[in-house]
Amino acid sequence: MGKDKNPRRVAENEAMAKLRMLRTSPQKLNLVAQMIRGKSVDKALTDLTFSQKRVAQDVKKCLQSAIANAENNHNLDVDELVVAEAYVGKNLVLKRGRPRGRGRFGRILKPFAELTITVRQVEEQA
């Protein structure tokens, strides 16, 4: 009589992590997400650790969450994981302002972004 189990949003050999309300512009976040697309997770973690971008630490935290989801929730092998997808979306924009000369008003937009990382287990080629 209970409800049916929710279907998985990703395939059986994948795991996902989402980071919402990240206080940076999506354009800046996408530059860091581009760095890790298609790489193995240990190489991606190394690149994020030594990146000069401020937002790289948040991306690293999201990637570690995706790896932990793969290991604990879906029983995937961590050594065979690859960053399958890393995409960025817009979130809300705080609208602020500052008085300018001649009675005008300068708009200041403070954008938020969200990041979705999907890791996939691939078999090693010999």
Secondary structure, 3 states (H helix, E strand, C coil): CCCCCCCCCCCCCEEEEEEEEECCCHHHHHHHHHHHCCCEHHHHHHHHHCCCCCCHHHHHHHHHHHHHHHHHCCCCCHHHEEEEEEEEEEEEEEEEEEECHHHCEEEEEEEEEEEEEEEEECCCCC
